[in-house]
Amino acid sequence: MKHIHVQGTAIPALGFGTLYLDEKTALRMVGAAIAEGYRHIDTAQIYLNESPVGSAIKASGVPRDNIFLTTKVWFDKLTKKDFLPSVEESLRKLKTDYVDLLLIHWPNPEIPLEESVEQLQLARDKGYTKHIGVSNFPVKLVEQTLALGADIITNQVEYHPLIDQTKLHSYLREKNVTLTAYSPIAQGEIIGNQQLKEIGEKYGKNEIQVALRWMMQQPDVLALPRTSNEANLKSNFQIFDFELTTDDMAQVDKLKEQNRRVVTPDFAPEWD
Ligand SMILES: NC(=O)c1ccc[n+]([C@@H]2O[C@H](COP(=O)([O-])OP(=O)(O)OC[C@H]3O[C@@H](n4cnc5c(N)ncnc54)[C@H](OP(=O)(O)O)[C@@H]3O)[C@@H](O)[C@H]2O)c1
């Protein structure tokens, strides 16, 4: 497993995503993921599965401090009144005293950024989280967050071979903020991609393994594939026994020209 080192912590670069996993599936798949060797789990208040995620971690027998656990505060809980109580509820559901990373899930223009960022920092001061970060923040908002003095370790955003995140990724690197790739499989849209398949054939790997490997070979990038299927879980983990060449990397890079974004809710900010 590759680790990304940031603020004194080594984070497993390949994590497990839990969006859309209902309670039963989350319990089963998080358990399977930990048994397979995944040590980085991503959930959120809005996924409504923090409770089974917490149960699966407890049942795994793997010590809590060997797992990097992230949750996210939903955008209607970003006020001074609601933020900390919502995190306390998350911790109760997750059956733990702390998460490793707490994120603002989406920016909310109705609530001053200063207020949410203050609460995020307060959550860390209280020991509810070891690290803080944001999600779905374009460059402008990351800039504002950093200007408020918040030492965020990541911005979790959509990233896969079909989207162009060049501007955001270079900006984050300049600021020593990692990029956590959500929807690394483009929610299925890279399946069947001919170029990725052809690259994979040289190594006996499929198109998803190529896409995930491509991310692992980029500096300060983490990825969170999600699956509800044990065979896919295993396959997605088997990306540390081969290496893409510079030419392979460049070929995958070219796919971003189509700049395809799959997560586009109506409350999204103006993207870079
Ligand atoms: N911060 C945010 O706003 C945000 C937004 C979106 C996602 N996320 C995070 O990022 C994680 C991943 O993103 P995502 O859930 O949007 O989608 P994703 O990981 O890009 O794609 C998931 C899809 O890929 C399929 N899949 C996975 N492995 C496969 C394999 N080896 N072969 C064939 N199909 C495979 C899954 O189907 P099967 O179940 O059949 O395998 C599922 O339909 C989320 O779970 C969540 O933790 C965060």
The ligand as a MOL file (V3000), in Angstrom:
LIG
                    3D

  0  0  0     0  0            999 V3000
M  V30 BEGIN CTAB
M  V30 COUNTS 48 52 0 0 0
M  V30 BEGIN ATOM
M  V30 1 N -17.3280 14.2670 -1.2320 0
M  V30 2 C -18.3040 14.0410 -2.0700 0
M  V30 3 O -19.1470 14.8950 -2.3680 0
M  V30 4 C -18.3910 12.6880 -2.7120 0
M  V30 5 C -19.1640 12.5180 -3.8700 0
M  V30 6 C -19.1760 11.2530 -4.4700 0
M  V30 7 C -18.4380 10.2170 -3.8820 0
M  V30 8 N -17.7260 10.4080 -2.7540 0 CHG=1
M  V30 9 C -16.9180 9.3170 -2.1260 0
M  V30 10 O -16.1700 8.6570 -3.1230 0
M  V30 11 C -16.5400 7.2700 -3.1520 0
M  V30 12 C -16.4660 6.6940 -4.5620 0
M  V30 13 O -17.2410 7.4060 -5.4830 0
M  V30 14 P -18.6480 6.8850 -6.0420 0
M  V30 15 O -19.3060 6.0840 -5.0070 0
M  V30 16 O -19.3370 8.1070 -6.5470 0 CHG=-1
M  V30 17 O -18.3290 6.0030 -7.3120 0
M  V30 18 P -17.0920 5.1910 -7.9600 0
M  V30 19 O -16.2430 4.5890 -6.9230 0
M  V30 20 O -16.4840 6.0600 -9.0010 0
M  V30 21 O -17.9020 4.0680 -8.7430 0
M  V30 22 C -18.6960 3.1220 -8.0880 0
M  V30 23 C -19.2830 2.2020 -9.1520 0
M  V30 24 O -18.2370 1.4480 -9.7670 0
M  V30 25 C -18.5890 0.0670 -9.7650 0
M  V30 26 N -17.3620 -0.7140 -9.5590 0
M  V30 27 C -16.4630 -0.6010 -8.5670 0
M  V30 28 N -15.4350 -1.4550 -8.7440 0
M  V30 29 C -15.7160 -2.1470 -9.8640 0
M  V30 30 C -15.0360 -3.1960 -10.5540 0
M  V30 31 N -13.8620 -3.6550 -10.1440 0
M  V30 32 N -15.6250 -3.6800 -11.7030 0
M  V30 33 C -16.8060 -3.1840 -12.1480 0
M  V30 34 N -17.4760 -2.1900 -11.5420 0
M  V30 35 C -16.9400 -1.6850 -10.3920 0
M  V30 36 C -19.5360 -0.1070 -8.6010 0
M  V30 37 O -20.4280 -1.1720 -8.8720 0
M  V30 38 P -20.4350 -2.4980 -7.9380 0
M  V30 39 O -21.0080 -2.0430 -6.6220 0
M  V30 40 O -21.3290 -3.4100 -8.6950 0
M  V30 41 O -19.0390 -2.9780 -7.8390 0
M  V30 42 C -20.2870 1.2310 -8.6030 0
M  V30 43 O -21.3740 1.1780 -9.4890 0
M  V30 44 C -17.9560 7.2900 -2.5710 0
M  V30 45 O -18.3970 6.0190 -2.2140 0
M  V30 46 C -17.8000 8.2640 -1.4510 0
M  V30 47 O -17.1670 7.6590 -0.3520 0
M  V30 48 C -17.6690 11.6450 -2.1670 0
M  V30 END ATOM
M  V30 BEGIN BOND
M  V30 1 1 1 2
M  V30 2 2 2 3
M  V30 3 1 2 4
M  V30 4 1 4 5
M  V30 5 2 4 48
M  V30 6 2 5 6
M  V30 7 1 6 7
M  V30 8 2 7 8
M  V30 9 1 8 9
M  V30 10 1 8 48
M  V30 11 1 9 10
M  V30 12 1 9 46
M  V30 13 1 10 11
M  V30 14 1 11 12
M  V30 15 1 11 44
M  V30 16 1 12 13
M  V30 17 1 13 14
M  V30 18 2 14 15
M  V30 19 1 14 16
M  V30 20 1 14 17
M  V30 21 1 17 18
M  V30 22 2 18 19
M  V30 23 1 18 20
M  V30 24 1 18 21
M  V30 25 1 21 22
M  V30 26 1 22 23
M  V30 27 1 23 24
M  V30 28 1 23 42
M  V30 29 1 24 25
M  V30 30 1 25 26
M  V30 31 1 25 36
M  V30 32 1 26 27
M  V30 33 1 26 35
M  V30 34 2 27 28
M  V30 35 1 28 29
M  V30 36 1 29 30
M  V30 37 2 29 35
M  V30 38 1 30 31
M  V30 39 2 30 32
M  V30 40 1 32 33
M  V30 41 2 33 34
M  V30 42 1 34 35
M  V30 43 1 36 37
M  V30 44 1 36 42
M  V30 45 1 37 38
M  V30 46 2 38 39
M  V30 47 1 38 40
M  V30 48 1 38 41
M  V30 49 1 42 43
M  V30 50 1 44 45
M  V30 51 1 44 46
M  V30 52 1 46 47
M  V30 END BOND
M  V30 END CTAB
M  END
